[in-house]
Amino acid sequence: MKPPIFRPAAAADVEDAYRWYEDQRIGLGEEFLVAVSNAIKSLASYAERFPAIYRQTRRVHLRRFPYSLYYRIMAKRS
């Protein structure tokens, strides 16, 4: 599987959440990023595992944090 492509707005949301959690407690932002990374690894290994919630858009929930990643499985590009 090809690596995921992030929309700039999604990357900005992750950065904002990281800063907010880091302001709450030193190290909590890093824990948030680990949760994001783990969710990405999980969907990268088997993307169809998570349910489609609207048309081809799927969702994976982060553990410990009230966030979800939304994604689509795109046809392979050459």
C-alpha positions in Angstrom: 0.0 0.0 0.0 1.2 3.5 -0.8 1.7 5.9 2.1 -1.3 8.0 3.0 -1.7 11.5 1.6 -2.9 14.1 4.1 -4.9 17.1 3.3 -3.3 20.3 4.6 -6.3 21.0 6.8 -6.1 17.5 8.4 -2.3 18.0 9.1 -3.1 21.4 10.6 -5.8 19.8 12.8 -3.3 17.2 14.1 -0.8 20.0 14.8 -3.4 22.1 16.7 -4.5 19.1 18.8 -0.9 18.2 19.5 -0.2 21.7 20.8 -3.4 21.8 22.9 -2.6 18.5 24.6 1.0 19.5 25.2 -0.3 22.7 26.9 -2.5 20.5 29.1 0.4 18.3 30.2 4.0 18.0 29.0 4.2 14.7 27.0 0.5 14.4 26.4 0.9 15.9 22.9 3.5 13.2 22.1 1.0 10.5 23.3 -1.6 12.0 21.0 0.9 11.7 18.1 1.6 8.1 18.9 -2.1 7.4 18.9 -2.4 9.0 15.4 0.6 7.0 14.2 -0.9 3.8 15.5 -4.2 4.5 13.8 -2.4 5.2 10.5 -0.4 1.9 10.8 -3.6 0.0 11.6 -5.4 1.3 8.5 -2.3 1.0 6.3 -2.1 -2.7 7.2 -5.7 -3.4 6.4 -7.6 -0.3 5.3 -10.9 -2.2 4.6 -11.1 -3.3 8.2 -12.8 0.0 9.2 -16.4 0.7 8.2 -17.4 3.0 5.4 -19.6 5.7 7.1 -20.5 7.7 4.0 -20.0 6.5 0.5 -16.3 5.6 0.3 -15.3 7.6 3.4 -14.1 5.4 6.3 -13.3 6.2 9.9 -10.8 4.9 12.4 -11.1 6.1 16.0 -8.0 7.0 18.0 -7.4 5.2 21.3 -7.6 7.4 24.4 -8.4 10.6 22.5 -11.7 11.9 21.2 -10.5 12.0 17.6 -11.1 10.0 14.5 -9.2 9.8 11.2 -11.4 9.9 8.1 -10.0 8.4 4.9 -10.7 6.9 1.5 -9.1 4.0 -0.3 -8.0 5.4 -3.6 -7.4 3.3 -6.8 -3.7 2.7 -7.4 -2.1 5.5 -9.5 0.7 4.7 -11.9 
